[in-house]
């Protein structure tokens, strides 16, 4: 039962995150750096899917999932903060990419360790 609740929570978080990124800007308010934004957002979506897959397969424990979700939320917050002024600078994009690289390594390590849910 706990695994089902955790999977639903992870799915809900994924949907909320996806809905935040799926909002299209109003006409005339196109950002100056759509490629940088799209890259960061697509990668965040892929990492959310990796976490959800780990929950579904049982390779992530609830504690690991919660930690990864908190860290992923911080990355998402940094993406939103970088987009706040209408563009992501090269420096901001590099910072986001470093954070996403670190998060990707964490996901891989947690998914492939010996801990599983039963």
VEXDREN-2710 file (C-alpha; in Angstrom, 1 decimal):
% VEXDREN-2710
k/r/px/py/pz
1/UNK/0.0/0.0/0.0
2/UNK/2.8/2.4/0.9
3/UNK/4.5/1.8/-2.5
4/UNK/1.2/2.5/-4.3
5/UNK/0.8/5.8/-2.4
6/UNK/4.4/6.8/-3.1
7/UNK/4.0/6.0/-6.8
8/UNK/0.9/8.1/-7.0
9/UNK/2.7/10.9/-5.2
10/UNK/5.6/10.8/-7.5
11/UNK/3.3/10.7/-10.5
12/UNK/1.4/13.7/-9.1
13/UNK/4.6/15.7/-8.6
14/UNK/5.6/14.8/-12.2
15/UNK/2.3/16.1/-13.5
16/UNK/2.6/19.3/-11.5
17/UNK/6.1/19.9/-12.7
18/UNK/5.2/19.1/-16.3
19/UNK/2.2/21.5/-16.1
20/UNK/4.5/24.3/-14.9
21/UNK/6.8/23.8/-17.8
22/UNK/4.1/23.2/-20.4
23/UNK/2.6/26.6/-20.0
24/UNK/3.1/28.5/-23.2
25/UNK/4.0/32.2/-23.1
26/UNK/1.6/34.8/-24.4
27/UNK/2.1/36.0/-28.0
28/UNK/4.7/38.7/-28.1
29/UNK/6.4/37.6/-24.8
30/UNK/8.7/34.9/-26.4
31/UNK/11.8/34.5/-24.4
32/UNK/15.2/35.4/-25.8
33/UNK/16.7/32.0/-25.1
34/UNK/14.2/29.3/-26.0
35/UNK/16.8/26.6/-26.7
36/UNK/18.4/26.9/-23.3
37/UNK/15.1/26.9/-21.6
38/UNK/13.8/23.9/-23.6
39/UNK/17.0/22.0/-22.9
40/UNK/16.8/22.5/-19.2
41/UNK/13.1/21.7/-19.0
42/UNK/13.3/18.6/-21.2
43/UNK/16.1/17.2/-19.0
44/UNK/14.2/18.0/-15.9
45/UNK/11.2/16.0/-17.3
46/UNK/13.4/13.1/-18.3
47/UNK/14.9/13.0/-14.8
48/UNK/11.4/13.0/-13.2
49/UNK/10.5/10.1/-15.5
50/UNK/13.6/8.2/-14.3
51/UNK/12.6/8.7/-10.7
52/UNK/9.0/7.6/-11.4
53/UNK/10.4/4.5/-13.2
54/UNK/12.6/3.7/-10.2
55/UNK/9.5/4.0/-7.9
56/UNK/7.5/1.7/-10.2
57/UNK/10.2/-0.9/-10.4
58/UNK/10.9/-0.9/-6.7
59/UNK/14.5/0.1/-7.1
60/UNK/14.0/3.3/-5.1
61/UNK/12.9/3.2/-1.5
62/UNK/10.4/5.9/-0.2
63/UNK/13.2/7.7/1.6
64/UNK/15.5/7.7/-1.5
65/UNK/12.5/8.9/-3.6
66/UNK/11.7/11.8/-1.2
67/UNK/15.3/12.9/-1.2
68/UNK/15.6/12.8/-5.0
69/UNK/12.3/14.7/-5.3
70/UNK/13.5/17.4/-2.9
71/UNK/16.7/17.8/-4.9
72/UNK/14.8/17.8/-8.2
73/UNK/12.5/20.5/-6.9
74/UNK/15.5/22.7/-6.1
75/UNK/16.7/22.3/-9.7
76/UNK/13.2/23.2/-10.9
77/UNK/13.2/26.2/-8.7
78/UNK/16.5/27.4/-10.1
79/UNK/15.2/27.0/-13.7
80/UNK/12.1/29.1/-12.9
81/UNK/14.4/31.7/-11.2
82/UNK/16.7/31.8/-14.2
83/UNK/13.7/32.3/-16.5
84/UNK/12.2/35.0/-14.4
85/UNK/13.9/37.8/-16.3
86/UNK/12.9/36.4/-19.7
87/UNK/16.1/34.7/-20.6
88/UNK/18.6/32.2/-19.3
89/UNK/22.2/33.5/-19.5
90/UNK/25.1/31.2/-20.4
91/UNK/26.2/31.4/-16.8
92/UNK/22.7/30.4/-15.5
93/UNK/22.5/27.6/-18.1
94/UNK/25.9/26.3/-17.0
95/UNK/24.8/26.3/-13.3
96/UNK/21.6/24.5/-14.1
97/UNK/23.4/21.9/-16.2
98/UNK/25.9/21.3/-13.3
99/UNK/23.0/20.8/-10.9
100/UNK/21.2/18.5/-13.4
101/UNK/24.4/16.5/-13.9
102/UNK/24.8/16.0/-10.1
103/UNK/21.1/15.1/-9.8
104/UNK/21.5/12.6/-12.7
105/UNK/24.4/10.9/-10.9
106/UNK/22.4/10.7/-7.7
107/UNK/19.4/9.1/-9.4
108/UNK/21.7/6.5/-11.0
109/UNK/23.4/5.7/-7.8
110/UNK/20.2/5.3/-5.8
111/UNK/18.5/3.3/-8.5
112/UNK/21.4/0.8/-8.8
113/UNK/22.2/0.4/-5.1
114/UNK/21.2/-2.8/-3.2
115/UNK/18.2/-1.2/-1.5
116/UNK/14.8/-2.1/-2.9
117/UNK/11.2/-1.9/-1.8
118/UNK/9.5/-5.2/-1.2
END
